[in-house]
Amino acid sequence: MNSAGPASRNALLTTLEQKASPAHAALVVVDVQNDFVADGGFFDRIGADVKSAQQSVPNLVRLVDHARAAGVLVVFVRSTYDAQYLSEAMRERNQRREIEMPRCIEGSWGAEFYAVQPLAAESVVVKHRYSAMVNPEFDTLLKRRGIRSLLLTGVATDTCVESTGRDAYFMDYYVSIVADCCGAASASDHLGALERFDRDYGAIVTADAVIEAWQRVPPIPKARVDIAG
């Protein structure tokens, strides 16, 4: 008896044009928030190199604009790490690493998006862990929209972007990281994450390559988008 599910019976998506198709791709913008990107935010205050993330933002803004024009689903992911959301393991890690400074507190400047902003009808997924896939509403939203392939952008490449990508891969999504639309606390963190991901999980692509792929296919009409909390 063949136990393969519906997804396994679909044709493989082997090219970037197939993976980026508006018919089944989502552009996911992970944690592009003041605390992780802006001067004076949490990362900046603990000594991370926020310039790396800031340099990726113009490419990201351009990619989001092209995604909207192509009719690609755009999903924004936003972290909130208020005290009530932290597990014992998270609190222990913060204490051990001596980084107990609050970050991404609901309603604070640090939790606001940096240089990007979802449109009124676009999805915002809130998470309290590195991986956006921990929020089951995200997976529900993707399945409801027939999404098979994720194009990941944002910060930090080696933590929240990579964690989301790994979990999505384990949940049978195609996952590509748009390298020049991501940033990390250091160049070595960024490049190391890309090398790992390319080896074990999904493709590493560029904004230009994705935009060119979209330009080779006709845009599709925009559908209603849900807000996931």
N, C-alpha and C positions, 0 to 999 in steps of 0.2 A: 504494500500500500504506500502511495506517495504522500508523505506528510508535509510536503513543502507548502508554505503559505502563499498568499497572493503576491507578496512583494518578490518572492524568489522566482515567480513565473514571469515577471516583467523582463523586458530586454535590458541587458546591462548598459549602463551609462558609461561609456569609455572615453569620450572626448569632452573637452571643456564646454563646447557648444551644447552638448547634450546635458551636462551637469548644470549649466547655467540657464537652461531653457526657462522662460517665464511660465511655462506650463506646469512646472513642478519644482522650481527652485525658490529658495528664500534667502534674502540677504539679511544676515543677523549682525547687529551692531551691539557689541558687548561692552558694557561698563565705561562708556566714554563720558565720564563724570569728572567734575572739578577735583574731587579728592584724589583722582588717579592721573589727571592730565595737567591741571592748571598750576601755575606758580602759586605757592601758598597753600596748596592742597596737602592732603595726608602724605602722598608719596614724596612730594617735594620736601616736606618737613622732616621726613625720616631719612633723607639723603639719597633718594632714588633719582635717576636721571630722567626727569620728565620731558626733557627736550626730545628724546627718542619718540615718545608718544605724540608730542606736539607736532613733530615733523610729518607724522603719518596723517594728520587731520585733513589737510587740503585734498589729498588723494581720496580719503574717505568721503568727504563732502561731495566730491565729484562723482564718486561711485554711487552714492545714494541718489543723486540727481538722475543719473543714467538709469538706475534701477527703476525709479518711479516712472521715467519716460517709457521704459520697456514693459511696464506692467508687472514687474517682479514684486512679489510680496516682500516688504521691508518690516523687520521686527526689531524693536529696540529692547535691549535688556538693561535693567537698572538694579544695582545692588543697594540694599539697605541692611545695615549691620547694627541696628539698635540692640541694646543690652538684652532685651527679652528674646531675641532671635539667636543668640549665641549659645552653642552647645558647651558642655563641660570640656570637651576636647578642644574646641576653638578657644575657650578662655585659657586653658592650660598652655596652648601653643603661643598665644599672645603674651602670656606671662613669661614663658620660657625664653621667648625671643625679645622680651622687653620692648614690645610695641603695642602697649595697651592704650595708646592714644585713640580716642573715638574717631570713626570715619564713616562716611555715607549714612549719617543719621537722618532719618525721615524728616523732611521739611527744612533741612539745612542747605546752605550754599554748596557744601561739599557733595551732596547727593544729587545736585542738579546736573543736567547734561552739559557737556562742554562743546561748544561750536556746532553741535548738531541738535536737531529738535524734531521729534516725530510730528507728523501732521495729525490733525484732529482724528482722522479715521484710522491711523496706523496703530499697530499693536505695540503695547508696552508690557513686557514680562518682568515682574519683580522677583528677585531671588535673594536668598539669605546665605547662600553657600557659593563656592567658586563656580560650580556648574549650573547653567540655566536649566538643564534637563531635570534637576531635582524638583523643580516646580512642575507637577504633572499637567498643569494647564497649558504649558508650552507644547508638550507632545500632543495634547488634544487639539490645540490650535493647528499644528502642522498637519496632523492627519486629516482634520476636517477640511483643510485646504488642498489636500492631495499632494503635499510636499514630500519629495523623495531626496532632495539634495540641498545641503546648506552651504552657503558661502559666508565664512566667518571673518569678522573684522573686530577691531577694538583693542582693549587692554585688560589685563596684561597678557601678552602672547603666551607666556609660560605658565600662567595660572588659570585665570577665568576663561580665556579663549581656548586654551588647550584642553582644560577640563570639560568644557562644554562640548568640544569636538570629539573627545574620547568617548564620552557618555553617549553622544548622538551616534557615533560609529557602532557602539555596542548595541544600540537600539535599531540598527540596520538602516540608518541614513547614510547616503554619500556625504562626505564632508570635505570641503576645500578651504584652506586658509588663504586669504588674500594678504600676502606678506607685507606689501607696502601700505596697507591700511591698518596695520597693527603696530603696537609698541609695547615695550617692557621696561623694567627698571634699569636695564643695562643692555648694551648691544649683544653681549655674550648670552644673556638670558633669552633674548629674542631669537638669535640665530640657533641656539641649542634646541629651543622648542620646535622651530621649523624643521630642523634636521630629524628630530625624533618623530615628528608627525608625518613627514614625508616617508620615512622608513616604515612606520607601523600602522598608519591610519588612513590618511587621505592626501590629496594633491596639494602642492604649494603653487599658488598662481599669483598674478599681478593684476592690479586694477585695469591697466591697459588691455590685457588679454581678455578679461571678463567683459569689458565694454565692447571690444571688437566682436566677441561672441554674440552679445546682444544685438549688435548692429547687423548681424547676418540673419537674424530671424525677425519676423514681424512682431510688433508689440501686441499684447493681449489686453482687452478691456479690464479696467480695475474693478475688483469685486469688493463687497463689504468686508471690512477687516474687524476682528474682534479684539477687545482689550482683555488681557490676562493679568490677574493680580496675584 
